Amino acid sequence: MLRIASLVYLTLALIVMAGCAEPPTQQIQEAEKALKDAQETGAATYSPDEYAKLEGTLAALRKEVTDQDEKFTLFRDYGKAQQLSASAKADSDRIKTAAVLKKEEAKAAALQAQQVAEEAVKATQDLVAKAPVGKDRAAVESIRNDVEGLKSLLKQVQASIDKEDYPAAQTQAKAIHDMSQGVSTEIQSALAKVGKGKPVKR
């Protein structure tokens, strides 16, 4: 009787072990999809640390599955792999939500920076129209060319916004604003020298 009971326990143990010996294929696929979904929402850009952590979880999951695959069938245990896949999916959902929010904030900031840059270029254009020519004609023409260049750069800002690369759009817009300020200072200095205006404090 004792021998029969032992056999029953052994059989149950083998069944449990066999159940853990099958790789969690579906869960792994879901974890891989979770990483892809997070990437598509812009998590790598707007939640880089969290996204890197998610990549690390996926890497650990792949390694765990490989390690278990290399073991003899009865000794395989994919329990840890299942835990990692569940963790990856949960983290992905949280990261996607955060990334979408941060992306919207970045978009608003990029649009604001674009508007500020456009206003700065327009103000510089207005100053160019007042710039004295005289013997400094070549210098004035150079400044006008600089302003035309700034107008062209504004197109790059819009292109970045269209591609939803809002960090790049912000950087470009700030650079245009700073360059516009520099050109404006040159023109104001020229106007001051001929008594047609005074430098404006920014």
C-alpha positions as CSV (number, residue, x, y, z in Angstrom):
1,M,0.0,0.0,0.0
2,L,2.8,2.3,0.9
3,R,4.5,1.5,-2.3
4,I,1.4,2.4,-4.3
5,A,1.1,5.7,-2.5
6,S,4.7,6.5,-3.3
7,L,4.1,5.8,-6.9
8,V,1.1,8.1,-6.9
9,Y,3.1,10.9,-5.4
10,L,5.9,10.3,-7.8
11,T,3.5,10.4,-10.7
12,L,1.9,13.6,-9.5
13,A,5.4,15.1,-9.0
14,L,6.3,14.2,-12.6
15,I,3.1,15.7,-13.9
16,V,3.8,19.0,-12.0
17,M,7.4,19.0,-13.3
18,A,6.2,18.3,-16.9
19,G,3.8,21.2,-16.6
20,C,6.6,23.5,-15.7
21,A,8.8,22.0,-18.4
22,E,6.9,23.6,-21.3
23,P,8.1,27.0,-22.3
24,P,5.5,29.8,-21.9
25,T,5.4,30.5,-25.6
26,Q,2.3,32.6,-25.6
27,Q,3.5,34.7,-22.6
28,I,6.9,35.2,-24.3
29,Q,5.2,36.4,-27.5
30,E,3.0,38.8,-25.5
31,A,6.1,40.2,-23.7
32,E,7.9,40.7,-27.1
33,K,4.8,42.5,-28.4
34,A,4.6,44.6,-25.2
35,L,8.2,45.9,-26.0
36,K,7.3,46.7,-29.6
37,D,4.1,48.5,-28.5
38,A,6.1,50.6,-26.0
39,Q,8.6,51.5,-28.7
40,E,5.9,52.6,-31.0
41,T,4.4,55.0,-28.4
42,G,7.8,56.7,-28.2
43,A,8.8,55.2,-24.9
44,A,12.5,55.0,-25.9
45,T,12.5,58.8,-26.4
46,Y,10.1,60.0,-23.7
47,S,10.7,57.3,-21.0
48,P,14.2,56.2,-21.8
49,D,15.1,54.8,-18.4
50,E,11.9,52.8,-18.0
51,Y,12.2,51.6,-21.6
52,A,15.8,50.4,-21.0
53,K,14.5,48.5,-17.9
54,L,11.9,46.8,-20.0
55,E,14.5,45.8,-22.5
56,G,16.5,44.4,-19.7
57,T,13.6,42.3,-18.5
58,L,13.1,40.9,-22.0
59,A,16.8,40.1,-22.3
60,A,16.6,38.3,-18.9
61,L,13.5,36.4,-20.1
62,R,15.2,35.2,-23.3
63,K,18.2,34.1,-21.4
64,E,16.1,32.2,-18.8
65,V,14.2,30.4,-21.6
66,T,17.5,29.5,-23.3
67,D,19.0,28.2,-20.0
68,Q,16.0,26.0,-19.4
69,D,15.9,24.7,-22.9
70,E,19.4,23.4,-22.5
71,K,18.4,21.3,-19.4
72,F,17.1,17.7,-19.5
73,T,13.3,17.8,-20.0
74,L,12.4,16.6,-16.4
75,F,14.6,19.3,-14.9
76,R,13.2,22.2,-16.9
77,D,11.3,24.9,-15.0
78,Y,9.9,27.9,-16.8
79,G,8.3,29.4,-13.7
80,K,10.8,32.3,-13.6
81,A,10.3,32.9,-17.3
82,Q,6.6,33.2,-16.8
83,Q,7.1,35.7,-14.0
84,L,9.4,37.7,-16.2
85,S,7.0,37.8,-19.1
86,A,4.1,38.9,-16.8
87,S,6.4,41.6,-15.3
88,A,7.3,42.8,-18.8
89,K,3.7,43.1,-19.9
90,A,2.7,45.0,-16.7
91,D,5.7,47.4,-17.0
92,S,4.9,47.9,-20.7
93,D,1.4,49.1,-20.0
94,R,2.6,51.5,-17.4
95,I,5.4,52.8,-19.6
96,K,3.1,53.3,-22.6
97,T,0.8,55.4,-20.5
98,A,3.6,57.6,-19.2
99,A,5.2,57.9,-22.7
100,V,2.0,59.1,-24.3
101,L,1.6,61.8,-21.6
102,K,5.2,62.9,-21.9
103,K,4.9,63.0,-25.7
104,E,1.9,65.3,-25.6
105,E,3.8,67.6,-23.2
106,A,6.8,67.6,-25.6
107,K,4.5,68.4,-28.5
108,A,3.0,71.4,-26.7
109,A,6.5,72.6,-25.8
110,A,7.7,72.2,-29.4
111,L,4.8,74.2,-30.8
112,Q,5.4,76.9,-28.2
113,A,9.1,77.0,-29.1
114,Q,8.2,77.1,-32.8
115,Q,5.9,80.1,-32.2
116,V,8.6,82.0,-30.2
117,A,11.2,81.3,-33.0
118,E,8.8,82.5,-35.7
119,E,8.1,85.7,-33.7
120,A,11.9,86.3,-33.3
121,V,12.6,85.8,-37.0
122,K,9.7,88.2,-37.8
123,A,11.1,90.9,-35.4
124,T,14.5,90.5,-37.0
125,Q,13.0,90.9,-40.5
126,D,11.4,94.2,-39.3
127,L,14.7,95.4,-38.1
128,V,16.4,94.5,-41.3
129,A,14.0,96.8,-43.2
130,K,15.2,99.7,-41.0
131,A,18.9,98.9,-41.3
132,P,21.1,101.7,-42.8
133,V,22.7,100.8,-46.1
134,G,25.2,103.5,-47.1
135,K,28.8,102.3,-47.2
136,D,27.8,99.3,-45.1
137,R,25.8,97.8,-48.0
138,A,27.7,94.6,-48.0
139,A,27.3,94.1,-44.3
140,V,23.5,94.7,-44.5
141,E,23.2,92.3,-47.4
142,S,25.0,89.7,-45.3
143,I,22.6,90.2,-42.5
144,R,19.6,89.9,-44.8
145,N,21.0,86.6,-46.1
146,D,21.3,85.5,-42.5
147,V,17.6,86.3,-41.9
148,E,16.6,84.3,-45.1
149,G,18.6,81.4,-43.7
150,L,16.7,81.6,-40.4
151,K,13.4,81.5,-42.4
152,S,14.6,78.3,-44.1
153,L,15.5,76.8,-40.8
154,L,12.0,77.3,-39.6
155,K,10.9,74.7,-42.2
156,Q,13.1,72.2,-40.4
157,V,11.3,72.8,-37.2
158,Q,8.0,72.1,-38.9
159,A,9.4,69.0,-40.5
160,S,10.5,67.7,-37.1
161,I,7.0,68.4,-35.7
162,D,5.4,66.6,-38.7
163,K,7.6,63.5,-37.9
164,E,6.6,63.8,-34.2
165,D,10.3,64.3,-33.3
166,Y,9.4,67.0,-30.7
167,P,12.7,67.1,-28.8
168,A,14.5,67.9,-32.1
169,A,11.9,70.5,-33.0
170,Q,12.4,72.2,-29.6
171,T,16.2,72.2,-30.0
172,Q,16.0,73.6,-33.5
173,A,13.5,76.3,-32.5
174,K,15.6,77.4,-29.6
175,A,18.7,77.7,-31.9
176,I,16.8,79.8,-34.4
177,H,15.6,82.1,-31.6
178,D,19.1,82.5,-30.3
179,M,20.5,83.2,-33.8
180,S,17.7,85.7,-34.4
181,Q,18.6,87.5,-31.2
182,G,22.2,87.7,-32.4
183,V,21.3,89.2,-35.7
184,S,18.9,91.7,-34.1
185,T,21.7,92.8,-31.9
186,E,23.9,93.5,-34.9
187,I,21.2,95.5,-36.6
188,Q,20.4,97.5,-33.5
189,S,24.1,98.4,-33.1
190,A,24.2,99.6,-36.7
191,L,21.1,101.7,-36.2
192,A,22.5,103.2,-33.0
193,K,25.7,104.2,-34.8
194,V,23.8,106.3,-37.3
195,G,21.5,107.8,-34.7
196,K,18.3,106.0,-36.0
197,G,17.7,103.9,-33.0
198,K,19.1,102.5,-29.8
199,P,20.0,99.0,-28.8
200,V,17.0,97.3,-27.2
201,K,17.6,95.5,-24.0
202,R,16.3,91.9,-24.1
